[in-house]
């Protein structure tokens, strides 16, 4: 803090909604780390937009020298994942290490085979990949004294499209109160000229993209099985997010949404997913709050419960 | 009167560290000629202190820190800040005036938010009267955070249990002071200014709004403290997301300039 300043000559100068969100997220990461006694942070970079945004926020909050990223490709990772992550890390001047997880996947397959009577398949195999990555991240964070940042968004936390003791690992869920559509909006803003002032303010490169078109434009995928896309198991994000917002922020019931013209199948399914993942959210890292209702102490839902709309 | 607005970023529970930082800012404000300084709600604790409030030892430590602070302030200088008041078995979310040689409680929060992330009824009892403090020749109307959120049309909330602003009207304050710890929300900075504007219209006096800044666990406080002048115009705006200390001069006496003959 400097000397007392006279009144701002232009007091009504307002920040755009994106600039405010960005500034709040940077402050949230910065203060959580500082006040908990961490100087350094770690995150996993998948090549997707969520971890890219969290990486940019971590660098803005703590400085590029204090942030490290782990790249953990599997046989299901697209070729772009690794390249896009490395390019992002280089734009952010971020140190990375690459730890392919295939040998560990094979080791788990072999060890579990006798117990399961077969190799792990389906969701079990998908979650194992996420948990292998989560374990690697925790090992590095332990060893180097870093704060591990979880990179899941609000849409995923809402429908349970996330793995406990896997990608949900971490001390802080940085963007857990941003719907996927909002993640897209904020990252596009970050790469636009409108963000120049905020980028400069927190020491990010002033020119050129931070996130980059390759990451901005790729279809969302968890890459846990061949050619998987989020759209295989979830409605398109703009639609999903609109329904979630009605359920979460506006306290709507499935019946009300169906009566207002939303298709019954989608409404019932999303409602079921939302309720069935309560146990995951109860075990999630603290979520930086940005909205009128974020997961955490402003969302107090029972876990073992049934309401009329149970499918 | 020259008043300093201290938009501080406390570390929750660090009563001594927060007191030391606040003390430094007060000295800085005094050097700049301020007679009065304003710090946020529960400024020594950091908001929200949650169940730390339940530890008697910490509340006693708060009082010792206030003693220390009063020993360090220059003569003639006053600091208004949010504190915890312990009264028998009851706690109040309160406001204290600290001056050289002593401190005293001057207000109790009327409206205790207990929705969304707020849990104040878990800890506090409500004050039952409006607070007016005569200090430095001025009548200061004192409110804490939620006490300003009395306009359902602006706040989007239910009508409050009482209306602390209406109750201040007959007391004719020269200035309205609101010490807050109000977390970020989209569009919320604008809403706070509108609520202050509504209070300004009802009281006909300037409004000084001082908010906490910084991240505390999942909550992020945006600061964005401000002053509305006696006409309701935004006269001073503190930054979004940064600690700040700014000086504001009231016209003294706080009456409109008489028209030219």
Interface residues (C-beta under 8 A of the other chain):
Chain A: X1 X3 X4 X5 X6 X7 X8 X11 X12 X13 X15 X17 X20 X21 X23 X24 X25 X26 X27 X28 X29 X30 X31 X32 X35 X286 X287 X288 X289 X290 X291 X292 X293 X294 X296 X297 X298
Chain B: X4 X9 X11 X12 X25 X28 X29 X32 X34 X116 X117 X119 X183 X184 X185 X186 X213 X214 X215 X216 X217 X218 X219 X220 X222 X226 X234 X235 X236 X237 X238 X240 X241 X243 X244 X245 X246 X247 X248
